[in-house]
């Protein structure tokens, strides 16, 4: 149940000189080590220290399912045990019971079609396979299977131990291995990792970005002929990123990309490499400019095949909202493990792993993923699992055979849609084709299923390993492996082919053009003595301070001096001089510092949002985004909530211990009303402890917004929360730690909207967090120590839609209802002011954010499109761009119609999907919108007149803001004044900004 994280970056499993513990290995006389031609006689011969001593050896040949298909005694020729046999197409396993050894064999013709770039694999041979003989065999088998790209790794600090010294072969004979890949004509995806100490580390990332660019320029010059891509770091969103926010990762990535481009590499630069979708990390990454320097974005997945569509959707929609709608997505780690300890898995484990890896390849292909890398080619043990697709000697497992079959079946074919199928035994039926024949891939809803495709002309049916599957007399056939490949006549699909699928909507619309590189990199630099870091952002250690310094580095990685205007944009705080003029010489760093007024800023859990923009004569050179939060006391966190529910965590009967193997978890009372979760005698390995708390019968998570928790962890750990759907085993968890594990008390807010599906638990069939089914929650940790303790003093449920929220909505209504709401709100200032602090935003909008909003307006995700429309009703597009320019730039349907609805106060979707014109009159002084069959209506060009006429430009959200400003002026407390001052910093022509500025002036003038 633990939150699984890969430790490949810090662990190496070496194989030694012999493939097996007794030195026994198998060498087919014809063909590769472990692949033979199907239907043709093959000779298998064993050599090794045990081979000549064992005497007569009994053998058993088993098929993909583990069923015996032949047995006997090996012949001995020239002192070597030998087996002569013709193998049918598919996977076979040869067991030598006397030696307790098994070997895998694939009977399949080597791939000879046109290479398909989608099919790749995670090799990691640099770190996981020391034997050159095994390396050569694995490279050959990967190439023969049709694999077009192999993911490798390099420790940057190992190949460059000093700034002026290189050791190219130091890290797992890295240089020689890359030469072997080049000779095999099989490119690699290089993964840059582990910054050397001489760069002056900032956490795990290099401090010297100029040296970073120089270094990767040299690495690129040496290895670029082997590369099919370069991936920037590995899983920066978890511990491999040193618990740093995305702005720090982005700075490294931009510097490395600058060096790589300077080396002239043509291979794609791949950013992201994230383990999961963490909203805070992703949003910061999008705002920090790395997407503009990269050619693709990569992510990892260790969940079920059925969940991959929803996970891909989150990343694709995020890219669309970030202004990169068609950026290629690469899935560079995607595995399903078997139990560690054995040389090879059981047939049952192997079939399950193989089915998951092949099914996820099918799903990734359907969802428009550009490259797919199953994890991992060689034998690799991690914690309680083994992720290898071959055994220790390089002999293939069923997972490699199933992946090779997927390549043979789908290479060169495009996703066409889904097939309508009858019955409940088929989970999905994806259809791929090339205009002639089509392949229907059936993913079973259970391990063994029956299928029937009436009306289709079936040409051939193959199992997961490529073996022939025969239909019965009634045309039904068995899916025994979790999936089957059915080749059909494409012309017989007819109306049973559904082309408008969720997967189809995720596919990129066009090929992106590579962005122009920049030599300028901006990196936030916050004093670690005053700020704590996490993947979500920064936290001020002293939340009571009223002023702090925020600093940023500007690196010029180019050969020419640059004159730069650096601007700090703040949301939720203010600084007197946001703009700075900077002169940055070539290969130099310049630091700028701003003094920031924090009075009234760090209320509750709302962070300060900061954006840095570096502009030169040619426009925007770079940008960075970061968040700075405080930490409220429990009393302050609860103050803005009208009716939080305290959970009875002191009732120890509600807790059920849950801990990984060998550990002891004790749930103890913590006076006055808390509990202590104490871990003792936890052996090394995958240490996790997540005790389950049963919710009271009267508490449902259906309408819950968040949990408020006060806790502390005695020693270092990753403290997280899980929410369990009923008794299904489906769990959703916090994507990053909820508190700092430093033995101090912390207060945290766990937002239910930001939870992610746990890939370490059961798959979610409906791919949606069903809050109403949650009856158990877990608070616990992935632990690093034999003993530890998590103390929880308080746990509250925060509810939305309370009375204040309803009254806030009433402020949009007519005068009677709005007046009633204002009268009630004015009697509750202690609750209203924190609430309005969260709701009111200065009316500022720039062109970059406007572009993202416009893309969201037409998102296939209905909730996302609706939210974008509502946001633009407040952040009017004319705040960023003149009306005529807006209409000139926004020409596509239905984006143009949605935009006009926003601009003219119409309901979303009220305009038909036909052209809308902007027409001028009175010699170009005024404008109308016009649409055939609808007519014409007023189009306001003057921002200062919006919402002032009473007709033609009704903006209900601005009306609500103006009424709330009047309420805050009436309340008049220092906290209320701070909100007014913040609102007065918006666009000077916007009505709410002007009203707020007038309120601030009146309050200032009224002071005695």
Secondary structure by P-SEA (a helix, b strand, c coil): ccccccccccbbbbbccccccccbbbbcccccccccccccbbbbbbbccccccccbbbbbbbccccccccbbbbbbcccbbbbbbbbccbbbbbbcccccbbbbbbbcccccccccccbbbbcccccccccaaaaaaaaaaaaaacccbbbbbbccccccccccccccccccaaaaaaaaaaaaccccbbbbccccccccccccccccaaaaaaaaaaaaaccccccccccccccccccccccccaaaaaaaaaaaaaaaaaaccccbbbccccccccaaaaaaaaacccccccccccccccccccaaaaaaaaaaaaaaaacccccbbbbcccccccccccccccaaaaaaaaaaaaaaaaaaaaacccbbbccccccccccccccccccccccccaaaaaaaaaaaaccccccccccccccccccbbbbbbcccbbbbbbbbcccccccccccccccccccccccbbbbcccccccccccbbbbbccccccccccccccccccccccccccccccccbbbbbbcccccccccccbbbcccccccbbbbbbbbbcccccccbbbbbbbbccccccccbbbbbbcccbbbbbbbbccccccccccccbbbbbbbbccccccccccbbbbbbbccccccccccbbbbccccccccbbbbbcccbbbbbbbccccccccccccccccbbbbbbbbbcccccccccccbbbbbbccccccccbbbbbcccccbbbbccccccccccbbbbbbbbccccccccccccccccccccccccbbbbbcccccccbbbbbcbbbbbbcccaaaaaaaaccccaaaaaaaaaaaaacaaaaaaaaaaccccccccaaaaaaaaaaccccaaaaaaaaaaaaacccccccccaaaaaaacccaaaaaaaaaaaaccccccccccbbbbbbcccccbbbbbbccbbbbbbbcccccccccccccccaaaaaaaaaaaaaaaaccaaaaaaaaaaaacccccaaaaaaaaaaaaaaaacc
